[in-house]
Amino acid sequence: MKNYYEEILDYVNTLQIIDSHEHLPGYERNRERDTDILKEYLSQYFSSDLVSAGLKFSELEFARDEKQPLAERWKVVEPYWNLARNTGYGRALDLSVKALYGADRIDGETIEGLNREFLKTLEPGQNHYRKVLKEMSKIQYSVLDGDLDCDRTYFRSTCHLSVFINPNTWDQIEWVEKESGIPITSFDDWLEACEILIGRALQMGAVALKCTLAYNRPLFFENTGRREAEECFNRMIPKKGRPGWEPGWADVTKPFQDYMMHYILRIANRRGLICQFHTGLQEGNRNYIYNSDPSLLSNLFVQYQNVKFDLFHIGYPYQHVMSALGKMFPNVYLDMCWAHIISPAACIHTLEEWLDSAPVNKIIAFGGDYCLVDGVYAHQLLARRNVSKTLAQKVEDSVFGVDEAKWMAKRMFYENPRELYGE
């Protein structure tokens, strides 16, 4: 087993890969400057594990305040950091600082020195993106969440659907109106404006549509009639501009959301587009995990057969459901983005199952899903190791040979996302 693993990993480590999902700033110049290493590293993911371990939200906010002394902030989080260091999120940060800054781990003895090295990456001319994404991680490009204006040296973009399906503030409605050039006075205006903006996003280089509504509602989108959706819209729009009207939350109902999802997927079906769906675990603490069960999308897979559905995050903890969906539906793809840091062990076991149940061309091996560029390095490192361990076990079990394992690795890390999203 060990020799198979080492041989496969050595090969996998040479691969240029395509990253299916990131949240990084679209240009390196847009990285936050009023920050330090603790604020940056607690901006996402690992902070959720600290809260789960017992850190209070007020303490987390203090730890994120770069204006306060770093040593004092570290003392607040240190007990919880040590309790959660074992998780995929915690391990990823230690792996990153070791490779990027030469410290074995983040702790009270290293935090000040790590911060000095981290702050250097923000200085003009450092080109930290190139170092992390290209030189160290060998990423050909990353599919960026919703940022159409991005550096195409590193990124391709997606068109985010939330504003069209769930415009929950008047600012969002006015944004659609302004960007489309369509005065929104009727439901027909709204539909026309949304189609215009989706078309513009595609012209600007968007390679997929993206839905994150599992954070807010169940993923079952009923085939709602236009009348119900229009009635919702008509109750909402006339309120604007009346005496006493104040901008704020818009009252968008489920029938409206359901209709808009089907409306947009009809557009996507005509054009043969890709639609990414957040499924499984939601980032942060406290949410309803059952909203994000990927099986709730099955009616969409059946109805819109020209749409390619890229299902994210192995659907964790619904990875067995994902296995069945990838096996049943030609237009469903199984994406491991984010998942290698959610649970490295779950990814190994899941890929082992997927390779028994779904064609290998349906599997996307990696997407970093990070807001902080340092984390991307560790995530792809874990992904390469996890995939190699799984393939080595298959070779050990005589399911296939080493050469076929290497071929599968290249498919999952590079060929499959390239065929899905393009060069």
C-alpha positions in Angstrom: 0.0 0.0 0.0 2.7 2.5 1.0 4.6 2.0 -2.3 1.5 2.4 -4.3 0.5 5.5 -2.4 4.0 7.1 -2.8 4.1 6.4 -6.5 0.6 7.7 -7.2 1.2 10.8 -5.0 4.5 11.6 -6.7 2.6 11.6 -10.0 -0.4 13.6 -8.6 2.0 16.2 -7.2 3.2 17.0 -10.7 -0.3 17.7 -12.1 -1.6 21.0 -13.2 -5.1 21.2 -11.7 -8.3 23.2 -12.2 -9.9 24.5 -9.1 -13.7 24.4 -9.3 -14.6 27.0 -6.6 -13.0 29.9 -4.8 -14.1 33.1 -3.0 -10.8 35.0 -3.3 -10.7 38.7 -4.3 -10.8 38.9 -8.1 -7.5 40.8 -8.2 -4.6 40.6 -5.7 -4.7 44.3 -5.3 -8.2 43.9 -3.7 -6.9 41.8 -0.8 -7.8 43.5 2.5 -5.0 45.6 3.9 -6.5 46.5 7.3 -5.8 43.0 8.6 -3.2 40.7 10.1 -2.8 36.9 10.2 -5.2 36.3 13.0 -8.0 38.4 11.5 -7.4 36.8 8.0 -7.3 33.2 9.3 -10.4 33.7 11.4 -12.4 35.2 8.6 -13.7 31.8 7.5 -14.1 28.2 8.4 -11.8 27.6 11.4 -13.6 30.3 13.3 -16.7 28.0 13.1 -14.8 25.2 14.8 -13.6 27.5 17.5 -17.2 28.6 18.2 -18.2 24.9 18.2 -15.5 24.2 20.7 -16.9 26.9 23.0 -15.5 30.3 21.9 -18.1 33.0 22.4 -19.0 35.2 19.4 -18.0 38.3 21.4 -14.5 36.7 21.9 -14.3 35.9 18.2 -15.1 39.5 17.3 -12.3 40.7 19.6 -9.9 38.2 18.1 -10.7 39.5 14.6 -10.0 43.1 15.6 -6.6 43.9 14.2 -6.4 47.2 16.1 -6.1 45.2 19.4 -2.7 43.7 20.5 -2.1 40.4 18.7 -0.8 38.7 21.8 -3.9 39.5 23.8 -6.2 38.3 21.0 -4.2 35.1 20.7 -4.6 34.3 24.4 -8.4 34.5 24.0 -8.5 32.0 21.2 -5.6 29.8 22.1 -7.5 27.3 24.3 -10.1 26.7 21.6 -7.5 26.7 18.8 -5.8 23.8 20.5 -9.1 21.9 21.0 -9.9 22.3 17.3 -6.5 22.0 15.7 -7.3 18.4 14.9 -10.0 19.3 12.4 -9.5 19.6 8.7 -9.8 23.4 9.0 -7.2 23.5 11.8 -4.8 21.1 10.0 -5.0 23.2 6.8 -3.9 26.3 8.5 -0.9 24.6 10.1 0.0 23.0 6.7 -0.1 26.4 5.1 2.1 28.3 7.5 4.7 25.5 7.4 5.0 25.7 3.7 4.5 29.5 3.2 6.3 30.9 6.3 8.5 28.1 7.7 6.7 27.6 11.1 5.7 24.1 12.1 2.3 25.4 13.5 0.4 28.4 14.7 0.9 28.8 18.5 1.9 31.4 21.1 5.5 31.1 20.2 5.1 31.5 16.4 2.1 33.9 16.0 4.1 37.2 16.1 6.7 36.0 13.6 4.1 34.5 11.4 2.2 37.8 11.4 5.4 39.7 10.3 5.8 37.3 7.4 2.1 37.4 6.5 2.1 41.2 6.4 5.0 41.2 4.0 2.7 39.4 1.4 0.5 42.5 1.4 3.4 44.8 0.4 3.5 46.1 -3.2 5.2 43.8 -5.7 5.0 40.7 -3.6 2.8 38.8 -6.1 1.5 36.4 -3.4 -1.2 35.0 -5.8 1.4 33.8 -8.2 3.5 32.2 -5.5 0.6 30.4 -3.8 -1.8 29.6 -6.7 0.6 29.0 -9.6 4.0 28.1 -8.3 3.1 26.1 -5.2 -0.4 24.8 -6.0 0.0 24.4 -9.8 -3.6 25.7 -10.4 -4.2 26.5 -14.0 -7.3 28.5 -13.0 -9.9 28.7 -10.3 -13.7 29.2 -10.9 -14.5 32.3 -8.8 -17.8 32.8 -7.0 -19.7 35.6 -8.6 -16.9 38.1 -9.4 -17.2 38.8 -13.1 -14.4 41.4 -13.0 -11.4 39.2 -12.2 -7.8 38.6 -13.2 -8.0 35.9 -15.8 -4.5 34.9 -15.1 -5.9 33.1 -12.1 -9.7 33.0 -12.4 -12.8 32.3 -14.4 -16.1 33.7 -13.1 -19.6 32.6 -12.3 -23.0 34.3 -12.4 -24.6 34.3 -9.0 -28.4 33.7 -9.1 -29.5 34.8 -5.6 -30.3 38.4 -6.6 -32.6 37.1 -9.3 -34.3 34.4 -7.3 -34.3 35.8 -3.8 -33.9 39.6 -3.9 -34.4 40.2 -0.2 -33.5 43.9 0.0 -34.7 46.8 -2.1 -31.0 47.7 -2.8 -30.8 44.4 -4.8 -33.9 45.1 -6.7 -32.6 48.6 -7.6 -29.3 47.1 -8.6 -31.0 44.8 -11.1 -32.9 47.8 -12.4 -29.8 49.9 -12.8 -27.6 47.3 -14.3 -30.1 46.0 -16.8 -31.4 49.4 -17.8 -35.0 48.1 -17.4 -37.3 50.2 -15.1 -38.9 47.5 -12.9 -42.7 48.2 -12.9 -44.1 44.7 -13.6 -43.2 41.1 -13.4 -42.4 41.0 -17.1 -39.9 43.7 -16.5 -38.2 41.7 -13.8 -38.0 38.6 -16.0 -36.6 40.6 -18.9 -34.0 42.3 -16.7 -32.8 39.0 -15.2 -32.4 37.4 -18.6 -30.4 40.5 -19.8 -28.1 40.3 -16.9 -27.5 36.6 -17.2 -26.7 37.0 -20.9 -24.3 39.9 -20.0 -22.6 37.7 -17.4 -22.0 35.0 -20.0 -20.6 37.6 -22.5 -18.3 38.8 -19.8 -16.9 35.3 -19.4 -19.0 33.6 -16.8 -18.5 29.8 -17.1 -21.4 28.8 -14.9 -24.4 29.9 -13.0 -24.2 29.5 -9.2 -27.0 28.9 -6.6 -26.4 29.2 -2.8 -30.0 29.2 -1.6 -29.5 26.1 0.6 -28.3 28.6 3.2 -31.8 30.1 3.3 -34.4 27.5 2.2 -34.9 23.9 1.2 -33.5 22.9 -2.3 -36.8 21.6 -3.5 -38.0 24.1 -6.1 -41.6 23.3 -7.0 -42.9 23.8 -10.6 -44.9 26.8 -9.5 -47.2 28.6 -11.9 -46.5 32.1 -13.1 -49.7 33.4 -11.5 -48.5 32.7 -7.9 -45.1 34.3 -8.6 -46.6 37.3 -10.3 -49.0 37.8 -7.4 -46.1 37.8 -5.0 -44.2 40.3 -7.1 -47.3 42.6 -7.5 -47.7 42.7 -3.7 -44.2 43.8 -3.3 -43.4 46.3 -6.1 -46.2 48.8 -5.7 -45.1 49.6 -2.1 -42.0 51.4 -3.4 -42.3 55.2 -3.4 -45.6 55.4 -1.4 -45.9 57.8 1.5 -44.1 56.3 4.5 -42.1 53.8 2.4 -38.7 53.0 3.6 -36.0 50.9 1.9 -35.2 47.7 3.6 -36.2 44.0 3.3 -38.3 43.0 0.4 -41.0 40.4 1.0 -40.1 37.6 -1.4 -42.1 34.4 -1.0 -41.3 30.8 -1.8 -43.6 30.6 -4.9 -41.7 33.5 -6.4 -38.3 31.9 -5.7 -39.5 28.5 -7.1 -40.8 30.1 -10.3 -37.6 32.2 -10.8 -35.4 29.1 -10.4 -37.4 27.3 -13.1 -37.4 30.4 -15.3 -33.6 30.7 -15.1 -33.1 26.9 -15.7 -35.3 27.1 -18.8 -32.8 29.7 -20.1 -29.9 27.5 -19.0 -31.5 24.5 -20.7 -31.9 26.3 -24.0 -28.2 27.3 -23.9 -26.8 24.1 -22.4 -25.3 25.9 -19.4 -23.7 24.7 -16.2 -25.3 25.4 -12.8 -23.3 25.0 -9.6 -25.4 24.2 -6.5 -24.3 24.5 -2.9 -25.3 21.2 -1.2 -24.6 19.8 2.2 -22.9 21.6 5.1 -23.4 25.4 5.4 -20.5 27.5 6.5 -20.8 29.0 9.9 -22.6 27.9 13.0 -26.3 27.1 13.4 -28.3 26.3 10.3 -30.7 23.7 9.0 -28.6 21.0 7.3 -31.7 19.2 5.8 -32.3 22.2 3.6 -29.3 21.3 1.6 -30.0 17.6 0.9 -29.0 17.3 -2.8 -31.8 14.7 -3.5 -34.2 17.7 -3.2 -33.0 18.8 -6.6 -34.0 15.7 -8.4 -37.0 17.2 -10.2 -34.6 19.8 -11.7 -32.3 17.0 -13.0 -35.2 15.3 -14.6 -36.8 18.4 -16.2 -33.7 20.2 -17.4 -31.6 17.6 -19.1 -29.5 20.0 -21.1 -28.2 21.7 -17.9 -25.1 20.3 -16.3 -25.5 20.3 -12.5 -22.3 20.6 -10.6 -23.1 19.6 -7.0 -20.7 20.9 -4.4 -19.0 19.9 -1.2 -19.7 16.1 -1.7 -23.1 17.0 -0.3 -21.6 16.4 3.2 -23.1 14.7 5.2 -25.3 13.4 2.2 -22.4 12.0 0.3 -24.1 8.6 -0.2 -27.0 10.4 -1.8 -24.6 12.2 -4.1 -23.2 8.8 -5.1 -26.6 7.7 -6.2 -27.4 11.0 -8.0 -24.1 10.8 -10.0 -24.9 7.2 -11.0 -28.5 7.9 -12.0 -28.3 11.2 -13.9 -26.1 11.9 -16.9 -26.3 15.7 -16.2 -25.1 15.5 -12.5 -21.5 16.0 -11.5 -20.0 15.3 -8.1 -17.7 18.0 -6.8 -15.3 17.6 -3.9 -14.7 21.4 -3.4 -14.4 22.5 0.2 -14.9 18.9 1.4 -11.2 18.0 1.9 -11.0 20.4 4.8 -14.4 19.7 6.1 -13.4 16.1 6.7 -10.3 14.6 5.0 -11.4 11.1 6.1 -14.9 11.6 4.7 -13.4 12.5 1.4 -11.3 9.4 1.2 -14.3 7.1 2.1 -16.6 9.1 -0.3 -14.2 8.9 -3.2 -13.8 5.2 -2.6 -17.6 4.8 -2.9 -17.9 7.1 -5.8 -15.4 5.2 -7.8 -17.4 2.1 -7.2 -20.7 3.7 -8.2 -20.3 6.6 -10.7 -18.3 7.0 -13.9 -14.9 8.7 -13.3 -15.7 11.5 -15.7 -18.5 12.7 -13.2 -16.0 13.5 -10.4 -14.3 16.9 -9.8 -11.5 16.4 -7.3 -10.8 19.9 -6.0 -12.1 23.3 -5.3 -10.5 25.4 -2.5 -13.6 27.5 -1.6 -11.4 29.9 0.4 -11.6 33.7 1.0 -7.9 33.6 2.1 -5.4 32.7 -0.5 -3.0 31.0 2.1 -5.6 28.3 2.7 -5.8 27.3 -0.9 -2.3 25.8 -0.8 -3.0 23.5 2.1 -6.4 22.5 0.7 -5.0 21.3 -2.6 -2.2 19.5 -0.7 -4.8 17.6 1.3 -6.8 16.9 -1.9 -3.9 15.4 -3.7 -3.1 13.2 -0.6 -6.7 12.1 -0.2 -7.2 11.2 -3.8 -3.9 9.4 -3.9 -4.7 7.4 -0.8 -8.0 6.3 -2.2 -6.5 5.3 -5.5 -3.7 3.4 -3.8 -6.2 1.4 -1.8 -8.0 0.5 -5.0 -4.8 -0.7 -6.5 -4.0 -2.6 -3.4 -7.4 -4.3 -3.7 -6.7 -5.2 -7.3 -9.6 -3.1 -8.6 -7.3 -1.5 -11.2 -3.6 -0.9 -11.7 -1.3 2.0 -11.0 -1.3 3.4 -14.5 -5.1 3.5 -14.5 -5.0 5.1 -11.1 -2.8 7.9 -12.5 -5.1 8.3 -15.5 -8.1 8.6 -13.1 -6.3 11.2 -11.0 -5.6 13.4 -14.0 -9.2 13.0 -15.1 -10.6 14.2 -11.7 -8.1 17.0 -11.1 -7.8 18.4 -14.6 -9.6 16.8 -17.5 -13.1 16.6 -15.9 -13.2 20.3 -14.8 -11.6 21.4 -18.1 -14.3 19.6 -20.1 -17.0 21.1 -17.9 -15.7 24.7 -17.7 -13.4 25.0 -20.7 -9.7 26.0 -21.1 
